[in-house]
Amino acid sequence: MRTCPLSDLPSELLLHLLSFLPLRSLLSLSLTSRSFHSLIESHSLPHFALHRLNYSPLTLKHIHESSRWTWGRRALWSEKIEGKWNEWEFTGVGFGAWDRSMPCLKLWGVGDGVKGVLIARGAGLEWWVATDGKGTMSCMRVIVKGFEETKSWNDRRRVVATKTSALDDITALADGEREGEIVVSRVSGLVQRLKVVDLGGGGRPVVLEEKARYALPMIERQRPGSTAVQALHSNGGLLVSASTTRLRPPNPNKLAQTMDENDSLAHALAKRAAPKQHQIVLHSLSSPWESPSIISLPTKPWSVQLSPSSTPTWLAIGHTGTSPLSLVQLDSTGSPISTTPTPLAFTSKSTSVYSLTTPSLNCSPFLRPDQTLIAAFFDSTTRIYDLRLPSPSSSSLVTSDWDSSSSSSTNEILRLIDPWSDDPSYSVSSGGSTGSYISVGSARNSAVRLFDIRSSSSSPVLKRGITAFGPGGDRSPVYGLGMENSRVWAVTERKGFVFNLQEGGAMEESVSYVEHEGERKGKLRRTGEGRIREID
């Protein structure tokens, strides 16, 4: 039989064969000749790192200055991080300190490889950047030109929470049209697209300049400052916002005519309350002057998520009620095909969906991550939906064996549960090694639930994971999460913290956690020094 050297194979066939090799074999083969070294370094190793280890130098999923590494070193580093994820081997460190607030967090890059974590707290912004490979963080102040530059930093920290200052508070963050831009919404209903005009440094703050404003539809008899935006998301040239408008209270004379002496106290107070209108608004990100699309909702929306594809095909909405998750299909222009959302989830009791996300398109254990939705519910569960399956109807509910108080939908494929806590889920993010981990922010004790969705389970309920507690013993909810290959970022009402799976710095400490399943089920344990130690 005639043999054919590997080097004589067509390049497309050779690359296909190399894609099946483990990392060590690729590195060894790259040392055999210059041609193999060039081919493996330029094609096979980047493909291996991206599609098997979820590593990309274009995102925050790398350590400081790794852009100068060879692809072999990057892949070895990513493989090491995967081993740490498998053993839950990480450290934690807190950063920042602020007055009590409901902060927002966004992984954000400003160009030229400069990336960090943008945190909005109150009316102010902070940009935290890792200054070395050991997770050391430095904070840069961020101001918005013409909006807050007239106020000194110390004055803004001491400002009393008046009505005016509260209306300036930032409620949500989203990506702008291009790198170096960010979209912010404020309590007053103001939605701005901001761009970096000065990167700061040397004691100078980062300066942002307003490039556009997105006007929310005016409602008849609307009071100034009565519209608040709860959530933002952007993708593929679209910007979607979830807002609630408090209308003028009823006229006292007309109200008196509708009052009944037999009304209960709750019914009487409901009549006196100012009515509210809830809506979802879709803007063109690059053309804010164009008329937006509007979707009205009967209950308050808390979260929105556009599909991750380059041209969004659907919009998910998390709101309050017994059908708290809905889906809207979009046409090729980004306009809703129907203004009546289709329910995705049904619950026996009224609940809310506070946060939504999707898996990474680059690397994910899901076959179609662009058709997969991850939702964090107030009832403490986190549910994963396959949007390729037909949407359920209320008459097609499946009695759930997972939880006697809830029902499952026909397109719900997995449910993540912490068996030791029923605290509500406030935030959710996905990432980690191979994109196979989901982090969920809990409502108490700075607790972050970490799930490995690759773990096998005999039922649609996945409990394999841990609940890790942020350093410092803060009892606050985790309001925001951001997940990379080697880090999990989180913010509470008073500070931020990070779980770090790469080489730790001097200030980092081991992390307490409770394992969901395993031999030591339910016992408090602690990570540290590359091994796991049980707490007596």
N, C-alpha and C positions, 0 to 999 in steps of 0.2 A: 504494500500500500504506500502510495506516495504521500509524504508529509509536506506540510506547507508552514513555513515560519510565520509566526504571528505578525511580524513586520510586513509580510507580503499581502496580508489581508486588506480588503478595501477599508478605508478609514471609518465609514459608517458602521460596518460590521465589527471592526475592532473596538470602536467606542461602545457599542452595544455589549460586547463580551466583557469589557472592562467594568461596566456598570454593575456587574454581579460580584466583583471581587471585594473582599474586606479591605479595610484601610491599610493594615500592615502589608498585605500583598501588593497593593497599589504602590506603596512607598518603596518596597523592595524592587518591584519591577522598574520603577523610575530610575533606579541606579544602574541598570544594565546597559543603557545606551543613551546617547544624546537625543535621539529621535523619540524614544519612549519617555524620557524625562520631559521633553517639551510637550508631548501630547498629554501626558498625565497631569502635569502642572497646569496646563492651560484649559483642559477640558474635564478630565475624570475627577480630579480632586475638588474643583468648584462644584461639580454636579453632586458628588458624594456629600460634601459639607452642607449643601443647600437642601437636597431632597432626602437625605437620610438623617441629618443632624440639625436641620432647621437653622443653619448658620448663614448669615448674609452680612457682608461688610456695609451694605447700604442701609442697615437698620441699627438699632441699639443693641442687637444681639451679639456683641463682641466686647472685648475689654479695651481699655485705653491704648491707643497707638498700635492696635493690631493691624491697621491698614498697611503697615510696613512689613508684616509677616509674610512668609511664603504660604501657599495654600496647604502645604503639608503640615506646617505648624498650626495653622488655623483648624484643620480637621482633627489633629491630635488633641488640641485644646477642647474642641466641641465634644469629642468622644469622652474625655475626662469628665466634662460637665454632665454628660448623660449618666455616667456611673454614680455621680453624686446625687442626681435626682433619684435614681433607683434606690439609694440607701438613705434618702432624706438627710443628707449630710450638708448642712448649711449653717451660717451664722446670721446674726441680726444686729442692726445698729439703727438708732434713732437719729433724726436730723431735724433741725428747725424747732422753733417754739413760737407759738402765736396765741393771741386771745381766742377765746372760744368762738368757733365759726363752723360752717359746713363747707369745707374746701373741695375744690375740684383738682384733678390731676390729669396731665396729658404728656405722653412721651413725644418730644418735639425736637426737630432739627432746624437749624437756621442757615444751612449751606456750608460748603467747604469742609464737610465732615464734622462740624461742630454740633453736637447733639447733647441733650440733657432732659430734665424733667421739669415741666412748667406746672407750677402750683398756683391756683387762684384761691385766695382766702379773703373774705370780705370784699372790699373794693380794690385790693392790691394784688400784684402778681410777683412771684419769685421764680427764678430760674436756677435750678440746681444742676451742677455739672460735675461729673467724676473727673478728678484731676490726676489720677494715676490708676494703675492696674489693680490696686488693693481696695478700691471702693471709696477712697477718700473723697468727700463731697465739699464743694464750695458753692456759696450762694451769691447770686448776682441780682441786685434789685432791678425791677422792670417798671418803667413808667410809660404812659401813653401820652404822646405829644399833643398839647392843646387840651387834654382832658383832665390830667392830674399833675402836670409838671409844675404848676404853680404852688402845689402843696409840698412842703418838705416831708421827708420820710418819717421823721419823729412826730411831726404834727399829725400825720395820718394815722399813726399808731395810737395816738392819744385821743383821737376824735371820739366824742360821745356818740353813741348809737342813736342819732336823731332820725327823723323820717327821711330827710334828704340823703344822709349818708347811707342809710339802709337801701335806698333805691339804687345806689351805685354798686351794690354788691354783685359780684359775678356769680352766675348760677350754672353756667355750662361752658365747655370749650370744644372746639372742633377744628379740623384741619382747614387751612385756607386753600386758595386756588393753586398755589405753588409753594415750594419750600421757602421757609422764612416768613410765612404768613400764618395767622391764627384767627379764628372767629370766636368772639366772646359774646355772651348774652348777659344782661343785667336785670336786676329785680324790676326796674322801671319798664322793661319791655324793649330796651335798646339792644339791637344786634349789630355788631361792628365787625368788619374784616380789617385786621391790623397787619402791618408789615414792619419788619425790622429795618430801621434806618441808621442805627448806630449800635454796634455790638458791645460797646462799653469796654471795660477793662481799665486797669490802673485807678480803681476807685470810682470810675464813671459808671452810671447805670446803663442797662440795655434800654434803648429808646425805640418805641413802636409808634407808628404813624397810621392814622385811620385812612384806609383806601376806599371803603365803601360802607354804606349802611343799608340794612334790609328792613324795610318798613312792614310791620305787621298790619293786616287789614283793620281798618277802623270800624268800630261798631257804633251804631246809633246811640247817642246819649252816654258815650263812654267818658268816664272820669279820667283826668290826667293821672298817669302813674298807676292805673288800675289793671294793666296787663303784665303778667310775669311769665317768663320763659323757664320751663322746668328742664328741658333737655334740647340738645343739638346733636346733629351728625351730618357729615358731608362725605361725598364720594362721587366720582365720575361727573363733576361739574354741577352737582346738585347739593343744595343745603336744605335740610329739613329741621324744623323747630316744632316743639310741643309747648303750647302756651295755654294759660287760663286767664280770662278776663272777668273781673268782678264788676258787674253793672251797677247802676245807681239803685239804691234800696227803694222799695215800693213807696209810693206817696202815702203819708200817714192817714190822710182822709179816706183814700180808697182802701187802705189796709184795714181801717176800723170797720168798713162795711163788710169785709170778708171774714172778720173774726167771729168766732162762735164761742159762747160761754162754756160749751161742753168740750171745747178743744183741750187736749192734754197739753202739758207744758212743752213737751218736745215738738208737738205739732204747731203750737203758737210761736215758738222760737224759729221753727223752720219757715213760717210765713214772714216773720220779720227779717230774716237773713237776706242779705243782698244776693240776687241771683247771679249765677256764673255761667260763662260760656267757654267751652273747651274746643280747641281746634289744633289741627296739624297743618303747617304751611310749608310748601315746597317752593324754594326760590332757585333761579339760575345763579350759580355761584359767581360767574363772571359778568352777569347782566342784572344787577339788583333793581334796575328801573323797570324790568319786565313784570307784568302782572303775575303774581304767584298762583299756584294751585292750592285750594283750601279744602280740607276735610274736617267736618264737624263731628264731635264725639259727645256722647251723653255723659261720660264720666271723665275724671281728671286723668290726663296722660302724664306718665312719669319718665318714659324712656322711648327712644326711637332708634332704628338701625336700618340703614340702606344695605342692599346686597353688596358684597365685596368685589364683584366683577367690575371691569372698566366702564361698562355701561349698566348702571343699576337696573335690575328687572323687577325688584320687589322692595317694599318698605314694611318693616315690622313695627308695631306700636304696642308698648306696654302701658296699661292703664289700670283703673280700679273697677271691680265688679266680679260677677261670677263667670264672665268670659273675659279675663283680664289681658289676653294677648290676641292681637289681630294682625292680619296681613292685607296689604294693598298691592295689587299687581300694577307695574308701570309699563308704559309703552316705550318705543325707541327714543322718544323725545324727553322722557322722564316725567311725563304727565300721568296721573292716575287713570287706569282704564275704567275704574268705578270709584265713586266717592263714598261707597258703602263698604267699610272694611269687612273682611271675612274672618270670623272667629277661628283661632287656632287652638285655644285651650278652654276648658270648662272646669269649674270647681264647684263643690257643693256649698261652700261658704264664700262670701265676698272676700277678695284678696287683691293684691296689687303686684305688678311686675316693675321693680325699681331699676333694673339694669338689663341691657341686652348686649350681645357680642356675637361674632362669628369666628370660626377657626381661620388660621393662616392659609392663604392660597398656595404659598410656597411649599409648605410641608404640613401634612395633617394626616391623622389616622382615618379620617373620613374620606370615603370615595369621592364625594362631591361637596367639598367645603363651601362652595358658593351657594349651595342649596341647604345648608345646615345652619340652624339658629340655636343659640344658647341663651336661656332666660333665667334670671334670678327672681324668685317669687318671695313675697312677704311671708308666706307660710313656711319658710326655712328651706324649701327645696330648690334645686336648680335643675331645669329640665332642658333636654336637647330634642330638637324637632328636625325631621327630614321633610323639607318642603316639596319634595318630588311626590310624596304621597298625597292623596286627596284630602282636602280639609274636612274636618269632622262636622257633624251637625249635633245639636243638643240631644236629638233622639238616638244618636249612635254612640253615646257615652259607654265606655267600658268600665264596669265596676272594678275598682282597683284593689288588687291584693297587696299593693305596696303600702297603702295607708288607708285605713278604714274610713277616714274623714274626707277622702278626695277621690276624684275620678280621673281616668287617663283618656287622652285623645288618641285617635287612630294613627296619627303621624308622630306621636311622641315615642322616640326610640330609646331613650335612656333618662333615668332620673338619679340625681346625685343627692345623697342624704348623709348628714352627720347624725349617727344614731344616738349621740350623747347630748345633743343640743337641739332645741326647737326655736332658737333665736332667728328672727327674720334675716333674709339675705338682702344686703343693701347694694352690693356692687359685684361685678363679675368681669373676668378677663381670661384670655387663653394664651398659651405659648409654652415656654419651657422646652426642654430637650425634645426634638422631633415634633414639636407642636402638640404634644399629647397630654398636656396638663391644663387643668382649669382651676383657677383661684377664685374664691368667693369670699367677699367681705361680710362678716357677721355684724349683728346689731349691738354686740356687747363685748367688752374686754379686749378690744383690738384684735379679735380673732380672725384669722384667715384660714379658710378650708381649702386644702390642696388635694385634688383628685387626679389620679393617673387613669385615664379613660381606656387605656389598653388592657388593664387588668381584667381577667375573666370573672364572670359572675354567673351564678345559676339562675338569676332572675333579672328583669330589666332595671332593678335598683342597684346602683353602684355605690358601695360604701368603702371600698379600698382607698385609703388616703389618710390624711392627718388633719387635725385642726391645730395650727401653730399660733402662738400668742406673741404679739409685738413686744419689743423690749420696752421696759419702763413701767409696766403695769397699768397702762391707761385703760379705763373702763369704757371708753368711747366706742361708737360704731366705726367701722371702716367705710368711709364715704366714697373713696376712689381707689382704683387699682390699676397698675400698669405692669405688664408681664413681658420679660425678655427671655432669651435663652438661659441666662445665668442669674437673673435677678427678678425679684417680685417687689415692686414699689407700692406703697400704701400711704394714705393720709387719714388721720383722725381729726377730731375737732380741735386738738391742741398741738399736734406735731405730725411729722412724717416718719416713716421707717422703711427699711429695706431688708429683705431676706437675700443673702448673698451666697451663691454656690461656688464662686471662684475664690482665689486666695484672699483671705480676710486681712483687714488692717488691725492696728493695735487697739482701736476703740471697739471693735466688734466683739460680740459675746455669743455664747451658745443660746439656743432657743428652746423654750419649753413647748411641748406639744402632746396631744392625745392621739393615739393611733386608732383608726376606725375598726380595723380588723387585724387579725394575726394572733400569735401565741399570747401576747400580753395585751389582749383586748381591753381597751378602756383605761389603761394605766397611764398616769402622767409620766412622760419621759423627757429627756433633754439631749440635744445634739451637742457635739463639741469634739475638737481635736481629731477629726476624721473618723470618729466612732460614735455609737449611740450608747448612752448611759441611762439606765433606769433610775428614776427617783424613788427612794424608799418612802 
